[in-house]
Amino acid sequence: MSKTWGVIAAALVSSNAIAASESTPKLCSQYLQPKSWQPLSSLPKNAIDIKADDVEMQGKDSAEFSGNVVINTNKMSLFASSALIDKKQSLLNATGPLRYLDHFSDVNANALYADLDNTEISLLGADYQLTQQLGHGGAEKLSASDSEISLINSSFTTCPADQPFWALEADNITLSKHEGWGETHNAVLKILNTPVLYIPYFTFPIDDRRKSGLLMPKIEPSSRYGLEVVIPYYWNIAPNYDATLSPRYMSNQGLQLITEFRYLTEQHLGLLGVEFLEKDDSEPQLKERYLVHWNQQSYLNDNWRLSFDVTNVSDDNYLTDLNSNYANETGTQLDRTAVLSYLGEYWTSDIKLQNFEVLGDHTESYAALPQITWRNRKAYTALGIDFNLQGEFSHFSNDTLVITEASRFHIEPKASFSINNYAWSFLSEVSLLHTRYEQKGDFTGTDYKSDVSRTLPKVRLHGQLNFERDTQFFALGGTQTLEPQIQYLYTPERDQKSIGLFDTTKMQDDFYGLFREQRFSGVDRIAQANQVTLGATTRLFDSKNQERFNFSAGQIIYLEDDVKPSAQSFDNRTNYNALFAAQTMVHWHRRWYFSAGIQYDADAKELIESHTTLDYKGDNNKLVQLNHRYANDVSGYEIDQVGLFSSLPINDSWQMVASYHRDLTTGRSVEVFAGVRYESCCWAIQLTGKRQIETDLNRTIHQDDAQFDSSIGISFVLKGLGGKSNYDIEQVLQQGLFNYRRPYFLNN
């Protein structure tokens, strides 16, 4: 064995190959394997059909055929120069050059020996081609049976060329038809006909079935982790259970183990992920660092559903220091939720247990243990009026806040009358909101009370007209619509300072938000309202009824000063009294797409938020997106950023991707990502680089003292050995800090 081979071989002795096979992409369309062999349709079962230029009988039980010999059975076809058949012993010998075909292979060889009773066939000097998937090579001896193909002193590759980019050469290769995997002994991996790796034992996929084995490693140097190496191992435990174990070495941090267990039963679908780092060399003051994630969906019966979604980490900075596929590194809290749902014929109900792990220096959230909600599925109708009822009981707890414990009961009956027509619609609703609180804690010096009841009505009237006309904006004609709408909302004033804030926050103020019947989520704050909302939408459709353009604009008009948002602020957030919102979309060409939105305070003449996006999406994953977004107050900071996403295929094999975001306020880049990929039918290589701001939840990051992380990654795939390249370029772009979205809306 060469010394060059031996250096790499030590880590791979008795290991399996990657556990996912590569489907045939369009790159290989010109190299598709031969059509699968089919037996003669007129051939009776267990019969042998023989054609030849000449035949010579040798006794009663054997015969020799010569000249253009063609032999067909229900399991194979043979084309040879000559053949000898012994009927008594069920033996077949043939000399070549010959061609042998069956359901699994197409072989050219010099000689053939076959036991027809046991369907065991040996071919000498064979050049074979698999017909169920990509794969071909040569063998000194090829032995085939119903279950497998055995190759002696042989080679295997999925590369279509006569001089393949890579090939396996081994003393013995076994291809299992039933298990869908190949197995080698004393194999040498050659790249461009140069030996690069010796592997005493090796397995690889020959179809898409799963099997335990090593997955493609990841190697990526970065300023944060140093040299990062991940070598995943896939464990196919059972058809409905599997696991992935991924040792992750980081030269700056140490050795981390990442595990994922998946399961599927008749009633349950779930995933359990555990990440563990015994000692972080970059944070010596910390003990073990870990993450646990559990997600499960259960179908108990026709009426009951159960779900779990739980994520827990050892310390606040775990995600920002180590990253994880189970949570966002820029998030400030982790959700832990269990929900039992009932879906009856007349009622639906959810029983939820929920709490949060707050990361960094942020206010702790309340745990809801439990929160029970219910509502009727079908309205009760009388005299043309629909009657609905929904309600909730919740118990909140948090020992770190002023209100340490609270119970909330809320019930909301609603009567509504609606008319829906093609040309117009009208909805009127009257609701009665009753909420009772029992709160515990030390309320000295606060407005909070132990027992609070709040009852108030709510009236909502909403009407819309739908106009339509033919238009000549398009060469073939089209349709324009105009959809004006008006809403009146009334809710009287109630003093709510004695009520805590348990699950309430201000909702998004976009065009559609103008017509909501409430400004806050939850029921801890019911905003006083006496307001009219005016808005309209116009759309343009082409002759094929495809929407090419729309524009929507609206504004809330407050009829009293007391109902303006600035008079009802509860969380020290900026409120806007004359909120104007508009958004538009232009899709003038099937490849071009423009969208924009704006939120503006007409009283203060102040821009609140805006976004603008221009997309071009061509064939073969070609895309370019330019975007700009602005927000005047995000956690006390002004956000003014421009961004670029691009994927530019050079040809069928080469592709470049890039994303760039720049903060116009600070005059610097906040995220840069670039990558180039070469891909052929046989192999692929991808090189990526990125630079982005590091997040540290243990301290406040000011805009002028941010730290950056830079990294370079490389991945290399030999197709057919289990490597699976990434054909979805949008997934490549999502490796960046800001994901590609089409269209790119600020409120996504």
N, C-alpha and C positions, 0 to 999 in steps of 0.2 A: 504493500500500500504506500502510495506517495505521501511524503511528509506534508505536502500542501493540503491533501485531503484530510489527513489525520487531525490537524489542528481544529477543524470545525466539527469533525465527526463526534468528538467526545461528548458534546452536549446533546446529541441527537440519537444516541444508541438506543435501539428498541423503542423508538418513539413513533407515533402515528402522524400522518399528514393532516393538513387542514381538513376540517370537517364540513365543508360546504362546497359543493361542486359548482362549476361555472356553466350557466346556460349559454347556448349558442347565440351570440349577439349579431347584429347586422353586419359588423365588420367581417364576419366569417361567412357571409351569405354565398360568396363565390367559392367557398371551400366546403360546402355542406357535404356530409357523409352520404354514401350511396343509399338509394332507397332500400328499405328493408326487404329481404327476400320473401317471396311468396311461393308456396308449393303449387304444383299443377292442380287446377281445380277439378279435373276429371279423373284424378288418380285415386283408386280405391284405397281404403285404410290398410296399412302394412304391405302394400304392393310396391314393387320396384319396376320402374319403366326404364328400359335400356335401348339406346340407339347407337349404332356403330357401322362403319363401312364394311367391316369383316368380322365374323365370329367363328371360333373353332371350339367345338365341344371336347372336353377332356374327361370322358366318362359320363355317368349320369348326373353327377352332382356339381360339376364345375364347368366353367366355360371361360375362354379368353377372347376379349373384344379388342379390336384395334382400329385405328383410323377414325378421328372425330367422334370419340366416345362421349356420349351424354347419358348420365345416370341421374334419375330423379326418384326420390322417396318423399314421404310426408314430412321429413325433417331436414333434408338437404338436397342440393344439386351438385353434380360433379361434371366438369368438362376436362377430358384427359386424352393423351395420345393412345394409351392402351390401358386395359384393366382386366384383372382376373378375379372372378367371383366363385367362391366355394359355397354352394347352397347348403351343404350338409353342416359345415362348421360356421356358417353365416359370416364369412370373412370376405373382405374386399381389399385388393391391392391394386394400386394404380401408379403409373409412371407419367412423368410430365415431359414438357411443361404442362401443368394442370391448374385448374381454378375450382375452388371449393366454396360454396355458399350455404349459409343457414340463417336462422333468425337473428343471429348475433354477430356474425363475421363474414367477411369476404376475403379469401386467402388465395394467393398465388404461390405455388410450391413446386418442388421437383418430384416428390413421391408421396403416396398416401397409403396408410394401413388402417383398416377399420374393422371393428367388431360390430356387425349390424344388430345383433341381439341386444347388446348393452349400449348401443349408440356411443361407442368410444372410438375416436378417430385420432390418428397421429399423422402429422404432415412434416416432411423434412425440407429444410431450406425454404422456410415460409416467409412471405411478406404479407402481413395481415392488415386489414382495415375493419374497425368496429362499425357496425351499421346502426346501432341504437343511440350512439353518442359519438363525439369526436374522440379519436384515438387510433393510432396506427404504429407500425414498427416492423421489425424483423426478428426471426428466431431460428436458431439451428434446428430446433424441434418444437412443434406446436401440437399439443394434445388437447382435444376438445371432448366434452361430455355434456349431458343435459344441464349440469350444475355449474361448470367452470371451464376456463381455458387455462392451460398450463404452458408456459413458455420457457424453454431452456436456452441459456446463452443468448439472451434476447434484448430488445430495446423497446421503449414505449415513449410516445410523445403525442400531444394534441396539436402540435404545430402542423400546418398544412403543407409546408414546403418540403422539397426533397432534402434540403439542407436546413433542418429545423434549428430555431434559436436555442431550444433546450431539448434534452432527451435524457431518459433514464436507461442505463445499461446495467444488466444484472445477471447473476448466475441463474436465477429463477424468478419469474414473474407469474403470479396466479391472479386471474381475473374471475371473480365470483359473479355469475349471472344472477343468482338468487339474492345475495347480500348487497350487490351494487358497489363492491369495493375491490381494488387491486392490492396485491401484497407482494413485496419484493424481498429478496435476500441477497446480501452482498451487492448492493446497488451503488452505482456511481452516477452522480448528476453532472451532466455536461452542458455547458453553455457555449454556444458557437464552437462546438466540437472540442472544447477545452475542459478537462476534468476540474471541477471546483469543489465537490463535496462527496465524501464517501459515507454511506449509511448502511450499517449492517442489516437493519430491519426497517421497513418503511411501508406504510399503507397510503392509498390515495383513492379518491372517489372516481367511479366511472358512470354514475348517474346521480340523481338529486337526493338520494336517501342519506339519512344522518348516521354518523358514527363517531365514537369518541376519538379525539386526536387533538394535536396542536393546531391552533389557528395562526393566521399571519401575524408576526410580531410587529410592533411599532417602535421605531427609533426616532427620537426627536430631541435635539439639544435646545435648551432655552436658558435665558438669564435667571429665571425663577427656579427651575428644577435642576439645572445643570444638564447632564446626560440622562435622558429618560428612556427606559427600555421596558416595554410591556410584552409579555409572551403569554397569550391566553391559551387555556386548555379546555376543550369542549368535552363534556361527559354525557353521553347518550344513555341515561339510566334506564329508561323504558320508553315505549312509544308516546306516553303522555307525561313523562318527567324528563327534564334534562337540567344540566348545570354547566356554568362556565367559571373556571378558576383562573384568575389573571394575576400572577406575580408582577408587580410594578416596581422597578428599580429606579430611584432618583438619586443621583450622586450628591445633591445638596440636602435631601431629606432622609433617605434611607430606603428600606424595602417595605412595600405595602402589598397586602393581599386583597384583591377585589374578587368577590364571589357573587354569583347570581344563580338562583334556583327558580325554575319555572315549572308549573304544574297545571294540568288540565284534566278535570273529571267531568262526569255527566252534569254536575251541578255547579262546579267551581272552576274559575280561571284565575290564576294568581302568579305573583312574582315576589320573591324575597331576595333582597340584595344586602350584602354585608361587606363593608370596607374596613380594614384594620391596619393601623401603623403602630407598632409597639413603641418605637422611639423616633421622634422627629429631630434629626440632627440640627435643623435650622431653628428649632424652638425647644432648647434643652429644658426649659422650666416646665413644659407640659408633660403630662404622663401619656398614657396610651391615647391615640386619636382614632376615632372610629365613626362610621355612619351606618345606620340601619334603615332600610326602606322596605315596606310591605304594602303591596297593592293586591286587592282581591275583589272579584265580582262573583256573586253567587246568585244562582237562579234556584230558589228553594221550591217554588211551585208556581202555578199560574197567577197567584195573587201576591206572592211575597218575594222581595229582592233584598239582598244584603251586600254591602260594599265596605271595604276598608281602604284607607289611604293614610299611611303613617310613615313619617320620616323623622329621624332623630340623629343628632350629631353630638360629638363629645365636647366641642367648644365652638364659640361664636365664629371663629375665623377658619373653621375647617374647610368650608366650600371655597373661600377665596384663596386659601393656601394650597389646597390639594385638588380642587375641582371634583365634579361628580356628574354622572349622567342622570342622577335622580333629583337634582335640584339646581336652581339657577344661582350662579355665584354672586350675582348682584342682588339677590333677594334678601329681605330683612327678617323674614319669619318662615318657619316651617309648619305646615298644616298637619294635624293629626285628626282624622275624621273617621267615624263609623256611622253608617246610615242603614237603618232597616226601613224598607218602604213597603207599603200596602197599596195595591191597586185593585180596588173593588169595583163593582158595577156602578155604584152610586157615589162612593167616597174614595179619596186617596189620602194617604197619611205618610209622613216621614218622621221617624224617631232618630234623632241625630245626637251623637256624642262628639264634641269637638273642642280641642284646645290647640294652642300654638306655642311653638318654641321661638321666642323672639331673639334675634341675633343682633349683637352690637348694642350700642347705647340708645335704645328706643323704648318707648313706653310699653309695658307689658299689656297684652291683650287679655280679655276675659275668656275663660273656658265656659262653654255651654254644656252642662252635664245635668240633664239632657235638654234638648230642644225638640219639642213635639209640635208639628204643624199638620193641619188637615184642611181639606176643602172638598166641596161637592164636585163631582165630575160632570153632571148634567144639571142645568138650571131647572128650577121648578117654575113653570109658566102658568100665569093666570091673567086673563083680560089683556093679553098681549104684552105683559110685563114679565121679565125674567128676574127670578129671585135666586141669589147665590149667597153662600155663607163660607167664610174661611176663618180660621182661628189658630192660636198658637199658645203653647205654654213652654217657658224657658226658665232654666235655673242657671245663674251665672256666678262665678267665683273667681277671686283674685286677691290673694293676701297682701299684695304689695301696694294696692290702691286704697283710696279713702273708703269707697264702698267695697267691702270685702266679699259680700254675698248678696244676691238679689234674686227674687223670683218675679217673673213677668207673665201675666195672663192677658191675652189680647183676643178680641173677637170683633169681626167686621161683617155684618150683614150688608148686602148691596141689592138695590133694585135698579134695573136698567131697562130702557126702551130703545130699540134701534130699528132703523130702516136702511136697507142696503139695496141700492139700485145701480145699474150700469152708469147712469148719469150723475148720481149723487148719493150721499150717505149721511145719516144723522144718528148720533148716539147721545143719550142723556142718562146720567148715572147719579144716584143718590146713595151715599154710604153713611153708616154710623160707626165710628171708630171708638171702641171702649177698651181702655187698657188699665190694668191695676198692677201696682208694684209693691213688693215688700222688700225693703232694703236694710242691710245691716252694716254697721261700721261706726267709727267715731266721726260724727257730723259736726263737731264743734267748729264754729267759725265758717261754716259752709251753708249753702241754701238747701242741702239735701234733707229729705224727710224719710222716716221709716215706712210710712204707709202713704201711698199716693194713688189717687184715681183720676183718670182723665177721660172725658167723653166729649166728642165733638163731631159734628156732621161734615160731610164733604159733598159738594155738588160739582159735577163736570158736564159740560155741554160741548159737543164736538161735531162740526159739520164740514163736509167736503163736497166740492163740485168737480166733475170730470168732463172737460171739454176736449174735443178731438176734431181735427181737420186734415185734409190732404195738403201736402206740401211738395214743393219742387226743389228742396235742398239737395236732393240726390238725383242723379241722372235718370234713374228709373222711377223716380217718385217715391214718396214715403208718407209718414203720418206724424203730425205734431200733436202733443197733448198739453193741456194746461190744467193743473190740479190745485186750485186755491183751497185753503182750509182755514178754519177759525175755531178757536177753543176759548171757552170761558171756564175758569176754575175758581171756586170759592171754598175757603176753609177759615172758620173764625179763629180769633186769637185765643190762646190758652197759655197760662204761665207754666212753663216746663222746666224751670231752673232747678226744681226740687228732684228732678229725675236724672239719674246717671246716664252715661253714654256707654252702652254695652256692645252693640254691633252696628252702630250708625256712622255713616260717613257721607260726605257730599258726592253726588253722582256727576258724571260727565256732562258738560254743557255743549252739546253739538246741536245740529239742526233738529234731529229726532228727539233730543233731550228737551227741546223747547215745549214739546207737546206731552211730556210726562205729567202724570197727576201728582207726583211727589218729587221733591228736590233731594231728599235724603233716603238712603237705604235703611232698612229696618224701621222700627216704629218708635224709637226713643225720642225722636223729634219729628213732629208733624208740622210742616211749615205753614204759617199763616198765608192765606192767598186770597186775593181779590184782583184778578188779572185777566187780561185778554191776550191771546197769542195769535198773531197773524202770520201766515206763511203760504208759500206757493211753490210748486214744482212744475217745470216744463220739461218735456222729453221729446226727442226726435228718433223715429224708427225708420229704417229703410224698407224697401219693398219686401224684404224677406223677414220682416218683423224683428230685426236685430236692433237693439238700442245703441244709437251712435252718440247721443248727447243727452245730458240732463243738467239741470241747474235748479237748486233749491235755496230759498232764502226765507228767513223768518225773524220775528222779534217779539219779545214779551213786553207788554205795556201794563204797568202797574197802576191800578186805579186809586191807590192810597199810598202815602209815604210809609206807613207802618208795615206794609207788606213787602217792601223792597228788601232784597237779600242783605244789604248792609245793615239793616235794622234787626236782623235775625241771625247774626253770626254767632256760632257757638264754639268754634275751634281755632279762632284767631287767624283763619284763612281769609284772603282777600275775596270780597264779594263784589259782583257787578250788577248795577241796578237796571241798566237798559241794555240787556244782552241781545246782540244781533249775531246770528249765525248763518253761514251760507256754505254751500259745497257744490262742486261741479265735477262732471266727468265728460271727457271728449274721447271718442273712439272712432276717429275719422277713417282709419285704415285698420285692416285686420291685424297688422303688426304693431301699430302705434296706439298708445293708451296714455291719456293725460288725466290727472285728478288733482283737485285742490280743495282746501277748506279753510275757513276763517271764523274766528270768534272775536267779537269786537264790542267794547263798552261804548255805546253811543253817548252816554252822559259825560263820562270822563274823557271821551275821545282817545281811548287807549286800546291798543292791540293786545288781546289776551293770548290767543294761540293761533297758529296757522301751520299748514302743511301743503307742500306742492310736490308732485311726482310726475315724471315723464318716463314712460317705459317703451322700449322697443324689444320685441320678442320675435326672433326669426326662426328659421328651420334649424334642426340639428343642435338644439339647446343654445342657440345664440341669443343673448339677451344683454341689454344695457339699461340701467336705471339711474336717473339723476333725481335727487330729492333734496328738499330743504324743509326744515321744521323749526318752529319758534314757539317758545313758551316763556311768558314773562316771570313766572314764579313756579319753580319746581324745587321743593324743599329749601326755599330761600334763594335759589340761584336762577339766573336767566339762562335759558337754553336757546342758542342760535347756531344751528349746525347745517352744513351741507354734506351730502354723501353721494357716492358713486358705487354702483355694482356693475360688474361686466363679466360676461362669459363670451369669449371670442374663439370659436373653433377655427383653426387655420386650415385643416383638412380633416379627413376621416380619422386620422391618427393623432394629430396634435391639437391641443386645446389650452387656452390660457384663461385664467379667472383672476379677478381682482375686486377688492372693495376698499373704499377710502372714506373716512369721515373726518371733517375738520370743524372745530369749534371756532366760530367767528368772533365770539366774545373774548376769548383768551388768545386767539391767533395761533392755534397749534392743532396738530392732528390728535384725535382721540382713539382712532383705531385704523390700522392698515393691515390688509390681508392680500396676499398674492400667491398664485400657484400656477404651475405648468404641468401638463400631463401628456405623456405619450402612451398610446394604446394601440396594440395590434391584435390580431386574432389569437396571438400566441402568448403575449406578455404585455405588461403595462408597468409604468413607473410614474410616480407623482411626487413633485417637490413643492412644498408650501412654506411660506414664511409669514409671520404676523407680529405686530407690535400693538399693544393695547395697554390702557391704564389699569394698574393693579388696584383692587379694592381691599381696604382694611377696615373691617367693621369695629375694630377696637379703638379707632381714633377717627376724628373728623378730618376728612380730606378737603382741603381748600383748593380752589381752582389753580393756584399758582405753585403748589408743592406736590403735585401728583407724581407717583412713581410709575414707570412703564416696564412691562414685561415683553421681551422679544424672544422669539423661538423660530427654529427651522425644523421642518419635518420631512421625512422621506418614506415612501412606501413603495414596495416592489412586489409585483404579482407575476407568478408563472401560472398561466391559466391551464386548468386541467389537473394541477396538483392541489386544487381546492381553493386557490386564490380567487377572490371575487372583487373585481374592480367596481368603482363607483360611477355608474352611468348617469345618475341624477345630479346635474351640476348645481342645482339649488341646494342640495345637501352639502356640497362642498362649501358654498358661500355661507351656509349657516354655521360653519366653524368659527366665524367671526363673532365679535361682540354684539353687533347689530345684525339681526337676521334679515335676509332678503324677503320682502313681502310685496305682493302685487295685488292691488296698489298699496303704497306705503302710507298708511294712515297713522297719525299721531295717537289716535284714540284706540288703536288695536290692542 
